[in-house]
């Protein structure tokens, strides 16, 4: 399968993030399929210890398929978030 075919399959099979933001210690993602999902930052080891200012510095990467916190050197995939694949259980 070519990379073009793979990208086309990915775009139809997996929603991408259109934007990401935080409110308090919750990270929200607006998806290309119209859903808005949120998760507690405390579900990830590095984000758990981040300040609110550090959490707010979230950016989109890989055409919206990943979230990045540059100052924290932390990445997470949108697919992982949608699937509920978190590093830590709910407190």
Backbone as numpy.savetxt, mean C-alpha at the origin, in Angstrom:
# Nx Ny Nz CAx CAy CAz Cx Cy Cz
5.37 -15.35 -21.87 4.51 -14.18 -21.87 5.42 -12.95 -21.87
5.12 -12.01 -22.74 5.93 -10.80 -22.81 5.62 -9.88 -21.63
6.50 -8.91 -21.40 6.26 -7.97 -20.29 5.02 -7.13 -20.55
4.72 -6.85 -21.81 3.50 -6.09 -22.15 2.27 -6.90 -21.78
2.29 -8.22 -22.13 1.16 -9.09 -21.77 1.03 -9.21 -20.26
2.15 -9.32 -19.57 2.13 -9.42 -18.11 1.54 -8.16 -17.49
1.94 -7.00 -17.97 1.39 -5.75 -17.45 -0.10 -5.64 -17.73
-0.54 -6.06 -18.91 -1.97 -6.02 -19.24 -2.76 -6.95 -18.32
-2.22 -8.14 -18.06 -2.88 -9.09 -17.15 -2.94 -8.52 -15.75
-1.85 -7.93 -15.29 -1.80 -7.34 -13.95 -2.85 -6.25 -13.81
-2.98 -5.40 -14.82 -3.89 -4.27 -14.73 -5.34 -4.72 -14.68
-5.67 -5.85 -15.31 -7.04 -6.32 -15.26 -7.31 -7.18 -14.04
-6.27 -7.84 -13.49 -6.46 -8.76 -12.39 -6.31 -8.10 -11.02
-5.45 -7.13 -10.91 -5.15 -6.52 -9.62 -5.46 -5.04 -9.66
-6.17 -4.53 -8.67 -6.38 -3.08 -8.63 -5.08 -2.37 -8.25
-4.90 -1.20 -8.79 -3.76 -0.36 -8.44 -4.24 0.76 -7.52
-3.31 1.35 -6.82 -3.64 2.49 -5.96 -3.67 3.76 -6.81
-4.69 4.55 -6.62 -4.79 5.85 -7.28 -4.21 6.94 -6.39
-4.36 6.74 -5.08 -3.77 7.65 -4.10 -3.70 6.94 -2.76
-2.83 7.45 -1.90 -2.68 6.90 -0.55 -2.49 8.07 0.41
-3.03 7.93 1.61 -2.92 8.97 2.63 -3.11 8.33 4.00
-2.80 9.10 5.02 -3.00 8.62 6.39 -3.92 9.56 7.15
-4.61 8.99 8.08 -5.41 9.73 9.06 -5.08 9.10 10.40
-4.38 9.87 11.22 -3.90 9.31 12.47 -2.92 8.19 12.16
-3.16 7.03 12.71 -2.26 5.88 12.48 -2.86 4.87 11.51
-3.81 5.31 10.70 -4.42 4.45 9.69 -3.98 4.90 8.31
-3.58 3.95 7.49 -3.19 4.21 6.10 -4.37 3.85 5.21
-4.76 4.76 4.33 -5.85 4.55 3.40 -5.32 4.51 1.98
-5.96 3.69 1.16 -5.59 3.57 -0.25 -6.87 3.59 -1.07
-6.93 4.48 -2.06 -8.03 4.49 -3.01 -7.59 3.67 -4.21
-8.36 2.64 -4.54 -8.00 1.71 -5.60 -8.63 2.08 -6.93
-8.02 1.59 -8.00 -8.50 1.87 -9.35 -9.88 1.30 -9.61
-10.34 0.34 -8.81 -11.68 -0.22 -8.98 -12.73 0.52 -8.15
-12.32 1.63 -7.51 -13.27 2.46 -6.78 -13.31 2.22 -5.28
-12.74 1.14 -4.81 -12.75 0.86 -3.37 -11.74 1.74 -2.65
-12.04 2.02 -1.40 -11.09 2.65 -0.49 -10.92 1.69 0.67
-9.66 1.31 0.90 -9.37 0.40 2.00 -8.42 1.08 2.96
-8.46 0.66 4.20 -7.57 1.22 5.21 -7.04 0.11 6.10
-5.88 0.37 6.65 -5.30 -0.61 7.57 -4.50 0.14 8.63
-4.45 -0.41 9.84 -3.65 0.21 10.90 -2.16 0.09 10.59
-1.43 1.16 10.74 0.02 1.14 10.52 0.68 0.10 11.41
0.09 -0.18 12.54 0.67 -1.13 13.50 0.68 -2.57 12.99
0.16 -2.82 11.80 0.19 -4.16 11.22 1.52 -4.45 10.54
2.41 -3.45 10.45 3.74 -3.62 9.86 4.79 -3.18 10.87
5.86 -3.95 11.00 6.88 -3.69 12.03 7.46 -2.28 11.94
7.90 -1.88 10.78 8.53 -0.56 10.65 7.50 0.55 10.81
6.33 0.39 10.23 5.30 1.44 10.35 4.80 1.58 11.78
4.81 0.51 12.52 4.35 0.52 13.92 5.12 1.55 14.75
6.40 1.68 14.47 7.25 2.59 15.24 7.41 3.96 14.60
6.78 4.19 13.47 6.91 5.47 12.76 6.09 6.56 13.43
6.55 7.78 13.28 5.76 8.92 13.76 4.63 9.18 12.77
3.65 9.97 13.18 2.57 10.31 12.25 3.10 11.08 11.05
4.08 11.94 11.26 4.69 12.68 10.14 5.37 11.72 9.17
6.06 10.72 9.68 6.69 9.73 8.80 5.65 8.93 8.03
4.55 8.58 8.68 3.49 7.84 8.00 2.87 8.66 6.87
2.73 9.96 7.08 2.11 10.82 6.08 2.94 10.93 4.80
4.20 10.56 4.86 5.10 10.68 3.71 4.98 9.49 2.74
3.85 8.81 2.73 3.64 7.67 1.84 3.52 8.15 0.40
4.14 7.40 -0.52 4.04 7.69 -1.95 3.69 6.41 -2.69
3.20 6.58 -3.91 2.89 5.43 -4.77 4.09 5.11 -5.63
4.32 3.84 -5.84 5.41 3.37 -6.71 4.87 2.29 -7.64
5.66 1.96 -8.64 5.34 0.89 -9.59 3.93 1.04 -10.19
3.66 2.24 -10.68 2.36 2.53 -11.31 1.18 2.26 -10.37
1.38 2.48 -9.08 0.31 2.31 -8.11 0.19 0.91 -7.54
1.13 0.03 -7.83 1.07 -1.33 -7.31 1.85 -1.49 -6.00
2.48 -0.41 -5.53 3.22 -0.48 -4.27 3.15 0.86 -3.56
3.27 0.81 -2.24 3.37 2.01 -1.40 4.80 2.09 -0.88
5.30 3.31 -0.75 6.69 3.51 -0.31 6.76 4.60 0.74
7.53 4.34 1.79 7.89 5.33 2.79 9.39 5.48 2.71
9.85 6.47 1.98 11.28 6.65 1.68 12.13 6.78 2.95
11.74 7.67 3.85 12.55 7.91 5.06 12.64 6.67 5.95
11.65 5.80 5.87 11.63 4.58 6.67 12.22 3.38 5.93
12.49 3.56 4.63 12.95 2.48 3.76 11.99 1.29 3.83
10.69 1.59 3.69 9.64 0.57 3.79 8.79 0.57 2.53
8.48 -0.61 2.02 7.61 -0.81 0.87 6.57 -1.85 1.23
5.40 -1.75 0.62 4.41 -2.80 0.71 3.62 -2.81 -0.59
3.15 -3.97 -0.99 2.41 -4.06 -2.24 0.92 -3.83 -1.99
0.28 -3.28 -2.98 -1.17 -3.08 -2.90 -1.87 -4.44 -2.86
-1.39 -5.39 -3.66 -1.99 -6.72 -3.66 -1.92 -7.34 -2.27
-0.79 -7.18 -1.58 -0.66 -7.72 -0.23 -1.64 -7.10 0.74
-1.83 -5.79 0.63 -2.78 -5.09 1.50 -4.20 -5.58 1.23
-4.56 -5.63 -0.06 -5.91 -6.07 -0.43 -6.15 -7.50 0.03
-5.13 -8.33 -0.04 -5.25 -9.73 0.37 -5.19 -9.93 1.88
-4.86 -8.86 2.61 -4.78 -8.96 4.06 -3.49 -9.60 4.55
-2.43 -9.50 3.75 -1.13 -10.05 4.14 -0.35 -9.03 4.94
-0.50 -9.05 6.24 0.17 -8.10 7.13 1.23 -8.85 7.94
2.24 -8.14 8.38 3.32 -8.75 9.16 2.89 -9.09 10.58
2.01 -8.28 11.14 1.65 -8.42 12.55 0.14 -8.57 12.71
-0.29 -9.29 13.75 -1.73 -9.42 14.02 -2.29 -8.13 14.60
-3.59 -8.01 14.59 -4.22 -6.86 15.25 -3.90 -6.88 16.72
-3.67 -5.70 17.27 -3.34 -5.61 18.70 -4.55 -5.92 19.54
